[in-house]
Amino acid sequence: MCLVAGHLVSSSAYEEQGPSFSPEPPGRVEFTNVAGGRVDCVGRGNPAPRAEWVRVGSGVDAEPLRAIAGLRQLLENGSLLFPPFQAEAFERDIHWTTYRCVLSNSAGIVVSRDVAVRAGEASQGNPRGRSSARPCYHWPGYLKVVIQP
């Protein structure tokens, strides 16, 4: 027990706990340019961990990602948001790449599995990017992907 501001408090409430994912981000996220997409990075620890995103292949000491207007946003809750975008605005290094979430606090650091982000253009048969039994994506010409239900 500790005396804090005139109140007795269990010392376990102040024990540091390294960060952990709750849950860990998925290994793959697919979305259309019309719908946009989001990857959540939620964690717990004591003190509460800070979430940052890095792009895989950008070095071990990679700088945290930065927001790119209209293409990629970093939300305060740790989520990585890809807003809807025009097909012509597709950027391979943003919309077809691999990211990792890094949770950190004074007790430690934990790094997520690779998160493969795959954005495609909504087709005329699926103009709003809604889910269907058979997704309809038009992928950039240099990528050939077969999606089966």
Backbone torsions as a table, in degrees:
resi	resn	phi	psi	omega
1	MET	NA	143.5	178.3
2	CYS	-127.4	153.4	175.3
3	LEU	-98.7	113.9	-179.4
4	VAL	-126.0	119.0	179.0
5	ALA	50.4	40.3	176.9
6	GLY	80.9	6.6	-179.8
7	HIS	-121.4	142.0	174.7
8	LEU	-81.0	127.2	-177.2
9	VAL	-131.2	140.5	177.5
10	SER	-62.4	133.2	-179.7
11	SER	-66.3	-21.5	179.6
12	SER	-65.1	-23.0	178.5
13	ALA	-66.6	-19.1	-177.8
14	TYR	-108.3	7.2	177.9
15	GLU	-74.1	134.4	177.7
16	GLU	-71.8	145.3	175.9
17	GLN	-136.3	127.0	178.8
18	GLY	-60.8	157.6	-178.0
19	PRO	-70.5	151.5	173.1
20	SER	-146.2	152.8	-179.4
21	PHE	-79.3	147.9	-178.1
22	SER	-149.0	76.2	-6.5
23	PRO	-90.1	174.6	176.6
24	GLU	-70.3	144.3	177.3
25	PRO	-57.2	151.0	-179.2
26	PRO	-67.9	161.9	179.8
27	GLY	-77.4	-18.0	-177.9
28	ARG	-149.6	137.5	177.0
29	VAL	-132.9	123.8	178.9
30	GLU	-118.8	141.1	178.1
31	PHE	-158.0	164.2	177.1
32	THR	-96.8	162.6	177.7
33	ASN	-65.0	-27.4	-178.1
34	VAL	-77.8	-39.3	-177.4
35	ALA	-85.0	-32.2	-173.0
36	GLY	73.9	177.3	-178.4
37	GLY	-151.5	168.2	-179.6
38	ARG	-147.4	141.5	174.6
39	VAL	-123.3	122.6	-179.0
40	ASP	-91.7	145.5	174.7
41	CYS	-132.2	100.6	-175.8
42	VAL	-116.3	135.8	179.8
43	GLY	-144.0	171.0	175.9
44	ARG	-136.6	161.6	-179.8
45	GLY	164.5	175.9	179.1
46	ASN	-137.0	110.1	3.1
47	PRO	-70.5	166.6	-179.5
48	ALA	-54.1	132.9	-178.3
49	PRO	-75.2	157.2	174.5
50	ARG	-99.6	135.3	179.4
51	ALA	-103.0	133.4	173.8
52	GLU	-135.0	153.8	178.0
53	TRP	-113.7	142.5	173.7
54	VAL	-130.5	155.0	177.1
55	ARG	-94.5	130.6	179.6
56	VAL	-66.1	138.5	-179.8
57	GLY	91.9	0.7	-179.8
58	SER	-100.4	15.2	175.9
59	GLY	104.9	151.0	-179.2
60	VAL	-62.8	-40.6	-179.7
61	ASP	-96.3	40.3	-176.2
62	ALA	-60.8	143.6	174.6
63	GLU	-70.9	147.0	174.5
64	PRO	-58.2	149.0	178.5
65	LEU	-60.8	154.8	173.6
66	ARG	-117.4	153.3	175.7
67	ALA	-67.1	145.7	175.3
68	ILE	-126.9	112.0	-173.4
69	ALA	-46.1	126.0	176.3
70	GLY	78.9	-8.8	-176.4
71	LEU	-122.1	-38.3	-177.0
72	ARG	-150.7	129.7	178.9
73	GLN	-125.2	146.4	175.9
74	LEU	-110.3	112.9	-176.8
75	LEU	-86.2	154.3	-178.2
76	GLU	-61.7	-25.6	-179.1
77	ASN	-82.6	3.5	178.6
78	GLY	98.1	-4.4	-179.2
79	SER	-77.8	149.4	174.6
80	LEU	-106.9	116.4	-173.7
81	LEU	-111.0	132.4	174.9
82	PHE	-114.3	99.1	-177.7
83	PRO	-69.4	161.0	174.7
84	PRO	-53.9	146.5	-177.3
85	PHE	-147.2	158.3	175.7
86	GLN	-69.7	143.5	-178.8
87	ALA	-53.7	-35.3	-178.8
88	GLU	-67.9	-17.2	-177.9
89	ALA	-89.9	3.4	179.3
90	PHE	-55.9	129.8	177.0
91	GLU	-125.0	116.5	-177.7
92	ARG	-55.5	-40.5	-178.8
93	ASP	-71.8	-6.3	178.2
94	ILE	-115.0	-49.5	-170.8
95	HIS	-95.3	-9.1	-178.8
96	TRP	-142.7	66.7	-176.1
97	THR	-149.3	-174.6	-177.2
98	THR	-122.6	134.0	-178.8
99	TYR	-121.1	165.8	169.9
100	ARG	-137.7	145.7	173.7
101	CYS	-97.4	138.9	178.6
102	VAL	-119.4	119.2	174.7
103	LEU	-101.8	135.4	179.8
104	SER	-145.1	148.3	169.4
105	ASN	-151.1	-175.1	-176.2
106	SER	-66.8	-13.5	-179.4
107	ALA	-96.2	-9.2	178.7
108	GLY	159.3	-172.9	-178.2
109	ILE	-137.7	142.6	172.5
110	VAL	-136.2	140.6	-177.2
111	VAL	-116.6	134.4	-178.3
112	SER	-73.2	168.6	169.7
113	ARG	-63.2	167.0	174.1
114	ASP	-63.0	138.7	175.7
115	VAL	-116.9	105.3	179.6
116	ALA	-81.2	116.8	178.2
117	VAL	-98.6	128.5	-177.6
118	ARG	-133.2	106.4	177.7
119	ALA	-104.1	140.8	178.1
120	GLY	-135.3	165.6	179.9
121	GLU	-84.8	132.5	176.7
122	ALA	-66.0	138.3	-179.7
123	SER	-89.7	171.8	178.7
124	GLN	-65.3	-29.5	178.1
125	GLY	-74.5	-12.1	-178.6
126	ASN	-143.5	60.4	-168.8
127	PRO	-64.2	-26.1	-177.3
128	ARG	-97.5	3.3	178.6
129	GLY	72.5	20.1	-179.9
130	ARG	-74.3	152.4	177.1
131	SER	-65.8	145.2	175.0
132	SER	-145.5	172.9	-179.5
133	ALA	-59.7	-31.8	179.7
134	ARG	-129.7	100.4	-177.9
135	PRO	-56.3	141.9	180.0
136	CYS	-115.0	98.4	179.7
137	TYR	-120.4	141.7	168.0
138	HIS	-107.9	115.5	-177.0
139	TRP	-93.0	156.9	177.7
140	PRO	-51.7	146.0	-174.4
141	GLY	-53.5	-31.8	-177.7
142	TYR	-82.2	-1.4	178.5
143	LEU	-116.2	132.4	176.7
144	LYS	-117.5	115.7	-176.9
145	VAL	-128.3	137.0	175.1
146	VAL	-110.9	120.9	178.6
147	ILE	-111.4	125.0	178.7
148	GLN	-119.5	145.8	-180.0
149	PRO	-66.6	NA	NA
